């Protein structure tokens, strides 16, 4: 949960003192030196002692462990826009954050299009169950019953290859398009949400069915192995050799990655013979070392580097199995019912196999599975108003003026008033904003030139603007733009001849005329000095402060997420004059993401955040708990290391004799539905002292609790246990163990404590906290009562 909420903190983490002091041209500025980010090298770390493992992980090669800087210069915005497409394609899908990418164009189906015969068609039981719930209501009953009958007709038609398949598909298309107009007429909000969910469930399946059962006559089957090239594998291994050659730990890494065994096979030239195909068990063994072995944060950083990532992708080409239509449907429907990580991996493997295929038909089907079942599972929206609430301001600054203008020393005093703000820069494809510093400097100065001393009142107004762009590669800065207005009024003139009648007046008159003649040049010099000093100060301040923000982003979010091989991806980013919106996907290639419609935030929200359960399950799946045995102290250290964070819970001496062996599949997972989050643990064996329990599941229910700007999840009710051999005594003993591990008093914060306790947000509150259909939806806005009574719509 901390990783998810860090993304919200990032959007408003304008910490420290942004404002820069800029004085009139006559003022002396004490600017700090520009602070530039450094590319650092990770030091060697202690090797992980893997008891019982085949090989010990090597120490991280320091030359391979460097991380790129997160602050980089941004090219001119106009140059970027020239390379962007004019608009995103209209996918025709409901607005649930679908990827803004061009899918392979579908060819229109002709009347004589070949229809695949799929004898082992899988009925969509989860969809049919949802339709049954709607069929008994007068507002939705007719649509639900008609859809139910039509869906049931499709299976038999496909099983016999009937020509009526096309007509049934078109009829289901029409029924799916009726959902949203019908939902607007339903007065019961709960019923309307169920209708939208059922319509979305139909639409996402229909998208797959259409491309699965309607095949071009030249492609009678989608079952085929993806293309795997022996020479390409050899080149990938050569890249690994090159990357590790200059490191003292290179040999250990090559041994761990099985490079020698893979190279020995790739050296063979007779690829036509089946026995010379890369042994699948060798490729799988190497893949498991890349994805499933227990590693620390530094080692995982190297394993996510470009050469190793390329090797992983190549090995996947050799390990994916042919995709059969019936098997694909079975995996899809099983995942729809269970939402377990094991079932998600099977469907993701099918998608990967289709994606790596040689023909367009299979790759096009993979794209639609990706769009429907690997959608954005995190969405963040933050308004300009909230960002500016959190921008720190500076008090007036009083300074002594010691400068030189037109070669004349200037002395005096000045006061600087300034205001810092963030302005969103509309952009259809990126998160863009600009740091603005508006300042006003008033001064009273004196300057002596020859026999005359001039007393001036000065006024300078400036506006500095620092454009920036934020993405998953960090913060990108554009050059600072500065506008300056200045005005100087001569307050008085004194000369050494003032005591002489008439001559003194004449001397003052001459001095005033000369001052007027030099005024334009002096004003230009003042404006130039102010612009230069403001630009230097803003650049220094921005790079220093944004460097800190970027480093926090890297250490708290990007490093843990990428080390878990979650492949964070920006599905869509957009900036409007009011807010920026960022849709992200946290999912490796072997994982799925969101597939259900998300709740829509209230219109007056200053910030909203939606997280799909797949983001959490994907992270939990990367904890590498399946089939592993830990004592409780070992378990907490293992989880802390995988997440690159502090130990998530404390252990007591009476828990040190507890040893847990997790199930081989789906060891841990969460489910978000019906207003609560359910944590599930699957245990193969648990031993405490002399007692042992086998093959059971633990479920703990967490419900949201909201108070003002604080929102958290707290365990509700008793621990639920299920297993064949759990008698009453066993249940009492096990509940005692897990009640201490999953203690009620240990709540999980949703809104970061730093944000919830900020006095600048005292008038705000949590205006939405919904947990339904796989989503946790949070919104912050003007505080009001009766949070739960506000109706919530689902995105189409």
GIZI-V969782 format. One record per residue. RES is the residue in one small letter. PHI is phi as a letter, one per 40 degrees, with the letter a starting at -180 (NA if undefined). PSI is psi in radians with two decimals (999 if undefined). Layout:
BEGIN
res=RES phi=PHI psi=PSI
res=RES phi=PHI psi=PSI
END
This chain:
BEGIN
res=x phi=NA psi=-0.56
res=x phi=c psi=-0.67
res=x phi=c psi=-0.69
res=x phi=c psi=-0.78
res=x phi=c psi=-0.37
res=x phi=c psi=-0.57
res=x phi=c psi=-0.60
res=x phi=c psi=-0.69
res=x phi=c psi=-0.65
res=x phi=d psi=-0.72
res=x phi=c psi=-0.37
res=x phi=b psi=0.27
res=x phi=c psi=1.12
res=x phi=c psi=1.26
res=x phi=c psi=2.88
res=x phi=g psi=-2.93
res=x phi=b psi=1.84
res=x phi=c psi=-0.60
res=x phi=c psi=2.50
res=x phi=b psi=2.52
res=x phi=c psi=2.28
res=x phi=b psi=2.27
res=x phi=b psi=2.99
res=x phi=d psi=2.83
res=x phi=d psi=-0.49
res=x phi=c psi=-0.14
res=x phi=c psi=2.64
res=x phi=c psi=2.27
res=x phi=b psi=2.25
res=x phi=b psi=1.53
res=x phi=c psi=2.51
res=x phi=c psi=2.69
res=x phi=c psi=2.58
res=x phi=c psi=2.32
res=x phi=b psi=2.05
res=x phi=b psi=2.52
res=x phi=c psi=2.67
res=x phi=b psi=2.54
res=x phi=c psi=2.07
res=x phi=b psi=2.78
res=x phi=b psi=2.27
res=x phi=c psi=2.43
res=x phi=c psi=2.82
res=x phi=d psi=2.57
res=x phi=b psi=2.79
res=x phi=c psi=2.37
res=x phi=c psi=2.56
res=x phi=c psi=2.22
res=x phi=c psi=1.81
res=x phi=c psi=1.64
res=x phi=c psi=2.17
res=x phi=g psi=0.01
res=x phi=c psi=2.86
res=x phi=c psi=-0.60
res=x phi=a psi=2.63
res=x phi=c psi=2.40
res=x phi=c psi=2.41
res=x phi=c psi=2.87
res=x phi=c psi=2.53
res=x phi=c psi=2.24
res=x phi=c psi=2.10
res=x phi=c psi=-0.53
res=x phi=c psi=-0.29
res=x phi=b psi=-0.01
res=x phi=c psi=0.14
res=x phi=c psi=2.66
res=x phi=b psi=2.47
res=x phi=c psi=2.63
res=x phi=c psi=2.56
res=x phi=c psi=-0.27
res=x phi=b psi=2.17
res=x phi=a psi=2.69
res=x phi=c psi=2.55
res=x phi=b psi=2.25
res=x phi=c psi=2.86
res=x phi=d psi=2.44
res=x phi=c psi=-0.63
res=x phi=c psi=-0.67
res=x phi=c psi=-0.63
res=x phi=c psi=-0.77
res=x phi=c psi=-0.54
res=x phi=c psi=-0.45
res=x phi=c psi=-0.11
res=x phi=c psi=2.61
res=x phi=c psi=2.74
res=x phi=c psi=-0.53
res=x phi=a psi=2.86
res=x phi=c psi=2.58
res=x phi=c psi=2.64
res=x phi=c psi=1.83
res=x phi=c psi=-0.33
res=x phi=g psi=0.14
res=x phi=c psi=2.78
res=x phi=c psi=2.70
res=x phi=c psi=1.45
res=x phi=b psi=0.39
res=x phi=g psi=0.52
res=x phi=c psi=2.58
res=x phi=d psi=2.32
res=x phi=c psi=1.08
res=x phi=b psi=2.76
res=x phi=c psi=2.01
res=x phi=c psi=2.72
res=x phi=c psi=2.22
res=x phi=d psi=2.34
res=x phi=c psi=2.41
res=x phi=c psi=2.39
res=x phi=c psi=2.42
res=x phi=c psi=2.26
res=x phi=c psi=2.93
res=x phi=c psi=-0.51
res=x phi=c psi=0.34
res=x phi=c psi=2.38
res=x phi=c psi=2.46
res=x phi=b psi=2.21
res=x phi=c psi=2.46
res=x phi=c psi=2.02
res=x phi=b psi=1.62
res=x phi=c psi=-0.52
res=x phi=c psi=0.87
res=x phi=c psi=2.44
res=x phi=b psi=2.11
res=x phi=c psi=2.42
res=x phi=c psi=1.42
res=x phi=c psi=-0.70
res=x phi=c psi=-0.69
res=x phi=c psi=-0.78
res=x phi=c psi=-0.61
res=x phi=c psi=-0.73
res=x phi=c psi=-0.65
res=x phi=c psi=-0.62
res=x phi=c psi=-0.63
res=x phi=c psi=-0.53
res=x phi=c psi=-0.34
res=x phi=c psi=-0.38
res=x phi=c psi=-0.03
res=x phi=b psi=2.45
res=x phi=c psi=-0.57
res=x phi=c psi=-0.55
res=x phi=b psi=-0.08
res=x phi=c psi=-0.79
res=x phi=c psi=-0.81
res=x phi=c psi=-0.75
res=x phi=c psi=-0.76
res=x phi=c psi=-0.70
res=x phi=c psi=-0.71
res=x phi=c psi=-0.71
res=x phi=d psi=-0.83
res=x phi=c psi=-0.72
res=x phi=c psi=-0.72
res=x phi=c psi=-0.71
res=x phi=c psi=-0.41
res=x phi=c psi=-0.47
res=x phi=c psi=-0.73
res=x phi=d psi=-0.96
res=x phi=d psi=-0.63
res=x phi=c psi=-0.72
res=x phi=c psi=-0.64
res=x phi=c psi=-0.53
res=x phi=b psi=0.07
res=x phi=g psi=0.62
res=x phi=c psi=2.61
res=x phi=c psi=-0.29
res=x phi=c psi=-0.02
res=x phi=d psi=-0.76
res=x phi=c psi=-0.71
res=x phi=c psi=-0.67
res=x phi=c psi=-0.71
res=x phi=c psi=-0.76
res=x phi=c psi=-0.65
res=x phi=c psi=-0.70
res=x phi=c psi=-0.60
res=x phi=d psi=-0.80
res=x phi=c psi=-0.69
res=x phi=c psi=-0.67
res=x phi=c psi=-0.61
res=x phi=c psi=-0.27
res=x phi=c psi=-0.20
res=x phi=c psi=-0.92
res=x phi=c psi=-0.71
res=x phi=c psi=-0.66
res=x phi=c psi=-0.70
res=x phi=c psi=-0.56
res=x phi=c psi=-0.37
res=x phi=c psi=-0.17
res=x phi=c psi=2.14
res=x phi=c psi=-0.51
res=x phi=c psi=1.94
res=x phi=c psi=-0.67
res=x phi=c psi=-0.74
res=x phi=c psi=-0.67
res=x phi=c psi=-0.69
res=x phi=c psi=-0.71
res=x phi=c psi=-0.66
res=x phi=c psi=-0.77
res=x phi=c psi=-0.71
res=x phi=c psi=-0.76
res=x phi=c psi=-0.71
res=x phi=c psi=-0.70
res=x phi=c psi=-0.69
res=x phi=c psi=-0.67
res=x phi=c psi=-0.78
res=x phi=c psi=-0.75
res=x phi=c psi=-0.62
res=x phi=c psi=-0.73
res=x phi=c psi=-0.63
res=x phi=c psi=-0.68
res=x phi=c psi=-0.78
res=x phi=d psi=-0.76
res=x phi=d psi=-0.68
res=x phi=c psi=-0.16
res=x phi=c psi=-0.70
res=x phi=c psi=-0.32
res=x phi=b psi=1.76
res=x phi=b psi=2.60
res=x phi=c psi=2.54
res=x phi=d psi=-0.46
res=x phi=c psi=-0.14
res=x phi=b psi=1.43
res=x phi=c psi=-0.23
res=x phi=a psi=2.56
res=x phi=c psi=-0.03
res=x phi=c psi=1.97
res=x phi=a psi=2.70
res=x phi=c psi=2.56
res=x phi=c psi=2.76
res=x phi=c psi=2.25
res=x phi=b psi=2.25
res=x phi=b psi=2.15
res=x phi=c psi=-0.69
res=x phi=c psi=-0.63
res=x phi=c psi=-0.66
res=x phi=c psi=-0.71
res=x phi=c psi=-0.72
res=x phi=c psi=-0.67
res=x phi=c psi=-0.73
res=x phi=c psi=-0.60
res=x phi=c psi=-0.62
res=x phi=c psi=-0.66
res=x phi=c psi=-0.75
res=x phi=d psi=-0.79
res=x phi=c psi=-0.69
res=x phi=c psi=-0.51
res=x phi=b psi=-0.01
res=x phi=c psi=-0.68
res=x phi=c psi=0.19
res=x phi=b psi=2.44
res=x phi=c psi=-0.25
res=x phi=b psi=0.11
res=x phi=c psi=-0.75
res=x phi=c psi=-0.70
res=x phi=c psi=-0.70
res=x phi=c psi=-0.72
res=x phi=c psi=-0.63
res=x phi=c psi=-0.73
res=x phi=c psi=-0.66
res=x phi=c psi=0.06
res=x phi=g psi=0.61
res=x phi=c psi=-0.73
res=x phi=c psi=-0.77
res=x phi=c psi=-0.70
res=x phi=c psi=-0.67
res=x phi=c psi=-0.65
res=x phi=d psi=-0.71
res=x phi=c psi=-0.73
res=x phi=c psi=-0.30
res=x phi=c psi=-0.27
res=x phi=c psi=2.55
res=x phi=b psi=-0.37
res=x phi=c psi=1.47
res=x phi=c psi=-0.09
res=x phi=c psi=-0.45
res=x phi=c psi=2.40
res=x phi=c psi=-0.61
res=x phi=c psi=-0.22
res=x phi=c psi=0.08
res=x phi=c psi=2.51
res=x phi=d psi=2.13
res=x phi=d psi=2.23
res=x phi=c psi=-0.60
res=x phi=c psi=-0.56
res=x phi=c psi=-0.77
res=x phi=c psi=-0.72
res=x phi=c psi=-0.66
res=x phi=c psi=-0.75
res=x phi=c psi=-0.69
res=x phi=c psi=-0.72
res=x phi=c psi=-0.63
res=x phi=c psi=-0.48
res=x phi=c psi=-0.44
res=x phi=b psi=-0.49
res=x phi=b psi=-0.25
res=x phi=c psi=2.52
res=x phi=c psi=2.15
res=x phi=b psi=2.82
res=x phi=c psi=3.11
res=x phi=c psi=-0.72
res=x phi=c psi=-0.71
res=x phi=c psi=-0.68
res=x phi=c psi=-0.51
res=x phi=c psi=-0.75
res=x phi=c psi=-0.69
res=x phi=c psi=-0.28
res=x phi=b psi=0.17
res=x phi=c psi=2.91
res=x phi=c psi=-0.83
res=x phi=c psi=-0.70
res=x phi=c psi=-0.64
res=x phi=c psi=-0.70
res=x phi=c psi=-0.69
res=x phi=c psi=-0.73
res=x phi=c psi=-0.80
res=x phi=c psi=-0.68
res=x phi=c psi=-0.70
res=x phi=c psi=-0.59
res=x phi=c psi=-0.57
res=x phi=c psi=-0.53
res=x phi=c psi=-0.21
res=x phi=b psi=-0.35
res=x phi=c psi=2.55
res=x phi=c psi=2.76
res=x phi=d psi=2.56
res=x phi=b psi=2.05
res=x phi=c psi=2.48
res=x phi=d psi=-0.80
res=x phi=c psi=-0.71
res=x phi=c psi=-0.69
res=x phi=c psi=-0.80
res=x phi=c psi=-0.69
res=x phi=c psi=-0.76
res=x phi=c psi=-0.70
res=x phi=c psi=-0.85
res=x phi=c psi=-0.58
res=x phi=c psi=-0.71
res=x phi=c psi=-0.67
res=x phi=d psi=-0.56
res=x phi=c psi=-0.69
res=x phi=b psi=-0.63
res=x phi=f psi=0.52
res=x phi=c psi=2.67
res=x phi=c psi=-0.64
res=x phi=c psi=-0.72
res=x phi=c psi=-0.59
res=x phi=c psi=-0.69
res=x phi=c psi=-0.61
res=x phi=c psi=-0.77
res=x phi=c psi=-0.67
res=x phi=c psi=-0.64
res=x phi=c psi=-0.68
res=x phi=c psi=-0.79
res=x phi=c psi=-0.73
res=x phi=c psi=-0.71
res=x phi=c psi=-0.71
res=x phi=c psi=-0.65
res=x phi=c psi=-0.58
res=x phi=c psi=0.09
res=x phi=c psi=2.89
res=x phi=c psi=-0.35
res=x phi=b psi=2.75
res=x phi=c psi=-0.60
res=x phi=c psi=-0.81
res=x phi=c psi=-0.72
res=x phi=c psi=-0.61
res=x phi=c psi=-0.71
res=x phi=c psi=-0.69
res=x phi=c psi=-0.67
res=x phi=c psi=-0.68
res=x phi=c psi=-0.57
res=x phi=c psi=-0.71
res=x phi=c psi=-0.77
res=x phi=c psi=-0.58
res=x phi=c psi=-0.56
res=x phi=b psi=0.08
res=x phi=b psi=0.82
res=x phi=c psi=3.04
res=x phi=d psi=2.28
res=x phi=b psi=0.14
res=x phi=b psi=2.38
res=x phi=b psi=2.28
res=x phi=b psi=2.29
res=x phi=b psi=2.22
res=x phi=b psi=2.34
res=x phi=c psi=2.74
res=x phi=c psi=-0.59
res=x phi=c psi=-0.76
res=x phi=c psi=-0.73
res=x phi=d psi=-0.78
res=x phi=c psi=-0.40
res=x phi=c psi=-0.53
res=x phi=c psi=-0.04
res=x phi=c psi=2.11
res=x phi=c psi=2.54
res=x phi=b psi=2.86
res=x phi=b psi=2.62
res=x phi=c psi=2.86
res=x phi=d psi=2.51
res=x phi=b psi=2.21
res=x phi=b psi=2.31
res=x phi=a psi=2.72
res=x phi=c psi=2.38
res=x phi=c psi=2.14
res=x phi=a psi=1.71
res=x phi=a psi=-3.13
res=x phi=b psi=2.22
res=x phi=b psi=2.20
res=x phi=f psi=0.64
res=x phi=g psi=0.09
res=x phi=b psi=2.21
res=x phi=c psi=2.42
res=x phi=b psi=2.27
res=x phi=b psi=2.61
res=x phi=i psi=-2.66
res=x phi=b psi=2.68
res=x phi=a psi=2.77
res=x phi=b psi=2.34
res=x phi=b psi=2.18
res=x phi=b psi=2.28
res=x phi=a psi=2.79
res=x phi=b psi=2.36
res=x phi=b psi=2.44
res=x phi=a psi=2.85
res=x phi=b psi=2.28
res=x phi=b psi=2.21
res=x phi=c psi=2.41
res=x phi=b psi=1.93
res=x phi=d psi=2.29
res=x phi=a psi=2.30
res=x phi=c psi=-0.25
res=x phi=b psi=-0.16
res=x phi=b psi=2.86
res=x phi=c psi=1.90
res=x phi=b psi=2.52
res=x phi=a psi=3.03
res=x phi=b psi=2.29
res=x phi=c psi=2.14
res=x phi=b psi=2.31
res=x phi=b psi=1.95
res=x phi=b psi=2.17
res=x phi=b psi=2.73
res=x phi=b psi=2.19
res=x phi=b psi=2.15
res=x phi=b psi=2.39
res=x phi=a psi=2.67
res=x phi=b psi=1.99
res=x phi=b psi=2.88
res=x phi=b psi=2.44
res=x phi=b psi=2.44
res=x phi=b psi=2.19
res=x phi=b psi=1.94
res=x phi=g psi=-2.32
res=x phi=c psi=-0.04
res=x phi=b psi=2.49
res=x phi=b psi=2.24
res=x phi=b psi=2.32
res=x phi=b psi=2.10
res=x phi=b psi=2.57
res=x phi=b psi=2.09
res=x phi=b psi=2.62
res=x phi=a psi=2.22
res=x phi=b psi=2.31
res=x phi=b psi=2.31
res=x phi=b psi=2.73
res=x phi=b psi=2.00
res=x phi=b psi=2.42
res=x phi=b psi=2.13
res=x phi=b psi=1.66
res=x phi=c psi=2.56
res=x phi=a psi=2.76
res=x phi=b psi=2.41
res=x phi=b psi=2.26
res=x phi=a psi=-2.96
res=x phi=c psi=-0.05
res=x phi=c psi=0.07
res=x phi=h psi=-2.67
res=x phi=b psi=2.22
res=x phi=b psi=2.22
res=x phi=b psi=2.47
res=x phi=b psi=2.84
res=x phi=d psi=2.57
res=x phi=c psi=2.37
res=x phi=b psi=2.32
res=x phi=b psi=2.29
res=x phi=b psi=2.38
res=x phi=b psi=2.35
res=x phi=b psi=2.37
res=x phi=b psi=2.70
res=x phi=a psi=2.32
res=x phi=b psi=2.30
res=x phi=b psi=2.20
res=x phi=c psi=2.04
res=x phi=c psi=-0.64
res=x phi=a psi=2.75
res=x phi=b psi=2.37
res=x phi=b psi=2.43
res=x phi=b psi=2.94
res=x phi=c psi=-0.15
res=x phi=b psi=0.15
res=x phi=c psi=-0.48
res=x phi=c psi=-0.23
res=x phi=c psi=2.10
res=x phi=d psi=2.55
res=x phi=g psi=-0.90
res=x phi=c psi=-0.66
res=x phi=c psi=-0.76
res=x phi=c psi=-0.71
res=x phi=c psi=-0.72
res=x phi=c psi=-0.72
res=x phi=c psi=-0.69
res=x phi=c psi=-0.75
res=x phi=c psi=-0.76
res=x phi=c psi=-0.72
res=x phi=c psi=-0.71
res=x phi=c psi=-0.75
res=x phi=c psi=-0.67
res=x phi=c psi=-0.74
res=x phi=c psi=-0.64
res=x phi=c psi=-0.58
res=x phi=c psi=-0.04
res=x phi=c psi=-0.76
res=x phi=c psi=-0.79
res=x phi=c psi=-0.67
res=x phi=c psi=-0.71
res=x phi=c psi=-0.69
res=x phi=c psi=-0.71
res=x phi=c psi=-0.70
res=x phi=c psi=-0.78
res=x phi=c psi=-0.71
res=x phi=c psi=-0.74
res=x phi=c psi=-0.76
res=x phi=c psi=-0.81
res=x phi=c psi=-0.75
res=x phi=c psi=-0.79
res=x phi=c psi=-0.67
res=x phi=c psi=-0.77
res=x phi=c psi=-0.81
res=x phi=c psi=-0.73
res=x phi=c psi=-0.78
res=x phi=c psi=-0.73
res=x phi=c psi=-0.79
res=x phi=c psi=-0.79
res=x phi=c psi=-0.78
res=x phi=c psi=-0.80
res=x phi=c psi=-0.64
res=x phi=c psi=-0.89
res=x phi=c psi=-0.78
res=x phi=c psi=-0.48
res=x phi=c psi=-0.71
res=x phi=c psi=-0.77
res=x phi=c psi=-0.75
res=x phi=c psi=-0.68
res=x phi=c psi=-0.70
res=x phi=c psi=-0.72
res=x phi=d psi=-0.77
res=x phi=c psi=-0.87
res=x phi=c psi=-0.65
res=x phi=c psi=-0.41
res=x phi=b psi=-1.07
res=x phi=c psi=-0.79
res=x phi=c psi=-0.87
res=x phi=c psi=-0.72
res=x phi=c psi=-0.80
res=x phi=c psi=-0.57
res=x phi=c psi=-0.49
res=x phi=c psi=0.08
res=x phi=f psi=0.73
res=x phi=c psi=-0.11
res=x phi=f psi=1.14
res=x phi=d psi=2.28
res=x phi=b psi=2.34
res=x phi=c psi=1.91
res=x phi=c psi=-0.74
res=x phi=a psi=2.47
res=x phi=b psi=2.51
res=x phi=a psi=2.47
res=x phi=b psi=2.20
res=x phi=b psi=3.01
res=x phi=c psi=-0.36
res=x phi=c psi=-0.64
res=x phi=a psi=2.82
res=x phi=b psi=2.59
res=x phi=b psi=2.30
res=x phi=b psi=2.14
res=x phi=b psi=2.15
res=x phi=b psi=2.70
res=x phi=b psi=2.20
res=x phi=b psi=1.72
res=x phi=a psi=2.25
res=x phi=c psi=3.03
res=x phi=c psi=-0.38
res=x phi=c psi=0.27
res=x phi=b psi=2.83
res=x phi=b psi=3.06
res=x phi=b psi=-2.52
res=x phi=c psi=2.72
res=x phi=a psi=0.08
res=x phi=b psi=2.74
res=x phi=c psi=2.38
res=x phi=c psi=2.67
res=x phi=c psi=2.53
res=x phi=c psi=2.38
res=x phi=c psi=2.67
res=x phi=d psi=2.60
res=x phi=c psi=-0.43
res=x phi=c psi=0.30
res=x phi=c psi=2.41
res=x phi=c psi=-0.41
res=x phi=a psi=2.52
res=x phi=a psi=2.64
res=x phi=a psi=2.20
res=x phi=b psi=2.29
res=x phi=b psi=2.26
res=x phi=c psi=2.61
res=x phi=d psi=-0.43
res=x phi=c psi=-0.58
res=x phi=c psi=-0.75
res=x phi=c psi=-0.73
res=x phi=c psi=-0.63
res=x phi=c psi=-0.70
res=x phi=c psi=-0.75
res=x phi=c psi=-0.62
res=x phi=c psi=-0.46
res=x phi=c psi=0.03
res=x phi=c psi=-0.16
res=x phi=f psi=0.92
res=x phi=c psi=-0.36
res=x phi=d psi=2.13
res=x phi=g psi=0.01
res=x phi=c psi=2.71
res=x phi=b psi=2.32
res=x phi=a psi=2.58
res=x phi=c psi=2.91
res=x phi=c psi=-0.75
res=x phi=c psi=-0.69
res=x phi=c psi=-0.66
res=x phi=c psi=-0.78
res=x phi=c psi=-0.62
res=x phi=c psi=-0.65
res=x phi=c psi=-0.81
res=x phi=c psi=-0.74
res=x phi=c psi=-0.69
res=x phi=c psi=-0.74
res=x phi=c psi=-0.61
res=x phi=c psi=-0.05
res=x phi=f psi=0.86
res=x phi=a psi=-3.08
res=x phi=c psi=2.84
res=x phi=c psi=2.24
res=x phi=c psi=-0.37
res=x phi=a psi=2.81
res=x phi=c psi=2.55
res=x phi=b psi=2.63
res=x phi=b psi=2.79
res=x phi=d psi=-0.58
res=x phi=c psi=-0.09
res=x phi=b psi=-0.09
res=x phi=c psi=-0.35
res=x phi=c psi=0.16
res=x phi=c psi=2.17
res=x phi=b psi=2.27
res=x phi=b psi=2.26
res=x phi=b psi=2.05
res=x phi=c psi=2.76
res=x phi=c psi=2.76
res=x phi=c psi=-0.38
res=x phi=b psi=2.57
res=x phi=f psi=0.87
res=x phi=c psi=-0.62
res=x phi=a psi=2.52
res=x phi=a psi=2.88
res=x phi=b psi=2.73
res=x phi=b psi=2.24
res=x phi=b psi=1.94
res=x phi=a psi=2.64
res=x phi=f psi=0.67
res=x phi=g psi=0.19
res=x phi=a psi=2.84
res=x phi=b psi=2.19
res=x phi=b psi=2.09
res=x phi=c psi=2.25
res=x phi=b psi=2.27
res=x phi=b psi=2.28
res=x phi=b psi=2.04
res=x phi=b psi=2.21
res=x phi=c psi=-0.63
res=x phi=a psi=2.41
res=x phi=b psi=2.24
res=x phi=b psi=2.27
res=x phi=b psi=2.06
res=x phi=f psi=-2.09
res=x phi=c psi=0.05
res=x phi=b psi=2.56
res=x phi=b psi=2.38
res=x phi=b psi=2.53
res=x phi=b psi=2.61
res=x phi=f psi=1.30
res=x phi=a psi=2.90
res=x phi=b psi=2.56
res=x phi=b psi=2.30
res=x phi=b psi=2.30
res=x phi=b psi=2.33
res=x phi=b psi=2.25
res=x phi=b psi=2.26
res=x phi=b psi=2.61
res=x phi=c psi=2.59
res=x phi=b psi=2.23
res=x phi=b psi=2.35
res=x phi=a psi=1.86
res=x phi=g psi=-2.08
res=x phi=c psi=0.09
res=x phi=c psi=2.30
res=x phi=b psi=2.32
res=x phi=a psi=2.87
res=x phi=b psi=2.26
res=x phi=b psi=2.51
res=x phi=c psi=2.37
res=x phi=b psi=2.36
res=x phi=g psi=-2.91
res=x phi=c psi=2.83
res=x phi=c psi=2.29
res=x phi=c psi=2.33
res=x phi=b psi=2.50
res=x phi=a psi=2.37
res=x phi=i psi=2.75
res=x phi=c psi=-0.49
res=x phi=b psi=0.48
res=x phi=c psi=1.80
res=x phi=c psi=-3.09
res=x phi=c psi=-0.76
res=x phi=c psi=-0.72
res=x phi=c psi=-0.71
res=x phi=c psi=-0.68
res=x phi=c psi=-0.77
res=x phi=c psi=-0.78
res=x phi=c psi=-0.66
res=x phi=c psi=-0.61
res=x phi=c psi=-0.67
res=x phi=c psi=-0.90
res=x phi=c psi=-0.36
res=x phi=c psi=-0.51
res=x phi=c psi=-0.62
res=x phi=c psi=-0.80
res=x phi=b psi=1.09
res=x phi=c psi=2.52
res=x phi=c psi=-0.60
res=x phi=c psi=-0.11
res=x phi=c psi=1.55
res=x phi=c psi=2.85
res=x phi=b psi=1.92
res=x phi=c psi=2.42
res=x phi=c psi=-0.79
res=x phi=c psi=2.19
res=x phi=d psi=2.44
res=x phi=d psi=-0.65
res=x phi=c psi=-0.64
res=x phi=c psi=-0.74
res=x phi=c psi=-0.51
res=x phi=c psi=0.14
res=x phi=c psi=2.15
res=x phi=c psi=-0.44
res=x phi=c psi=-0.22
res=x phi=b psi=0.39
res=x phi=c psi=-0.49
res=x phi=c psi=0.08
res=x phi=b psi=2.85
res=x phi=a psi=3.01
res=x phi=c psi=1.95
res=x phi=c psi=-0.15
res=x phi=a psi=2.32
res=x phi=a psi=1.62
res=x phi=b psi=2.42
res=x phi=b psi=1.86
res=x phi=a psi=2.55
res=x phi=f psi=0.70
res=x phi=g psi=-0.09
res=x phi=b psi=2.55
res=x phi=b psi=2.06
res=x phi=b psi=2.17
res=x phi=b psi=2.43
res=x phi=b psi=2.48
res=x phi=b psi=2.38
res=x phi=a psi=-2.96
res=x phi=d psi=2.34
res=x phi=c psi=2.40
res=x phi=a psi=2.95
res=x phi=c psi=3.03
res=x phi=f psi=1.01
res=x phi=c psi=-0.77
res=x phi=c psi=-0.34
res=x phi=c psi=-0.17
res=x phi=c psi=2.19
res=x phi=c psi=2.52
res=x phi=b psi=2.22
res=x phi=c psi=2.72
res=x phi=c psi=2.55
res=x phi=c psi=2.54
res=x phi=c psi=999
END
